[in-house]
Amino acid sequence: MGSEQAKLDQSSAQAQVFELKAQMLSAGRSRKVVARSESLSLAVKVYAEGGENTLHAHPGEDHIFVVTAGEATFSDRDGKTTVLRRGQGMLVPGTYYYRFRATGDEPLVLLRIGGGQRDAAEGRVWLEGVSEQQPDMPGVPVEGKFWAL
């Protein structure tokens, strides 16, 4: 048996089953990680308002955003903007500085797929001279209203 096969046979990794469902919000934002391994994560993010408003990057972690409801406007460090609507997405390399905000008439729901060595919250860096503080915008649930795929 080769060494790669021996590593696989000794692995304690388990498959994960998850549901793509999130509570809708009337205000604020939420992030729900629905699956995670050592090198990959999937989160459902809901924004009734705001977004990630400070330019930042995630060295060590590439990620993909997919808009499943609403509209997001992404901006890069040079001020270039990209508007994404339902069914559209963006791959963001770990060293790419970006920010985004919900800009549609309805709450923004994003799938965020991260791949690499760090989790988004742990590996964030900001441009020099830019505050790392994001406004605290806790989600206010809309009773009985959910997004699901």
Secondary structure as the mmCIF struct_conf table of DSSP 4:
data_model
#
loop_
_struct_conf.conf_type_id
_struct_conf.id
_struct_conf.beg_label_comp_id
_struct_conf.beg_label_asym_id
_struct_conf.beg_label_seq_id
_struct_conf.end_label_comp_id
_struct_conf.end_label_asym_id
_struct_conf.end_label_seq_id
HELX_RH_AL_P HELX_RH_AL_P1 SER A 3 GLN A 10
STRN STRN1 LYS A 21 ALA A 27
BEND BEND1 GLY A 28 GLY A 28
STRN STRN2 ARG A 29 ARG A 36
BEND BEND2 GLU A 38 SER A 39
STRN STRN3 LEU A 40 TYR A 47
BEND BEND3 ALA A 48 GLU A 49
STRN STRN4 GLY A 51 ALA A 57
TURN_TY1_P TURN_TY1_P1 PRO A 59 GLY A 60
STRN STRN5 GLU A 61 ALA A 69
BEND BEND4 GLY A 70 GLY A 70
STRN STRN6 GLU A 71 ASP A 76
TURN_TY1_P TURN_TY1_P2 ARG A 77 ASP A 78
STRN STRN7 THR A 81 ARG A 85
TURN_TY1_P TURN_TY1_P3 ARG A 86 GLY A 87
STRN STRN8 GLY A 89 VAL A 92
TURN_TY1_P TURN_TY1_P4 GLY A 94 THR A 95
STRN STRN9 TYR A 98 ALA A 102
BEND BEND5 GLY A 104 GLU A 106
STRN STRN10 LEU A 108 GLY A 116
BEND BEND6 GLN A 117 ARG A 118
TURN_TY1_P TURN_TY1_P5 ALA A 120 GLU A 122
BEND BEND7 GLY A 123 GLY A 123
STRN STRN11 VAL A 125 TRP A 126
TURN_TY1_P TURN_TY1_P6 GLU A 128 GLY A 129
BEND BEND8 VAL A 130 VAL A 130
HELX_LH_PP_P HELX_LH_PP_P1 GLN A 133 ASP A 136
STRN STRN12 PRO A 138 PRO A 138
STRN STRN13 VAL A 140 ALA A 148
#
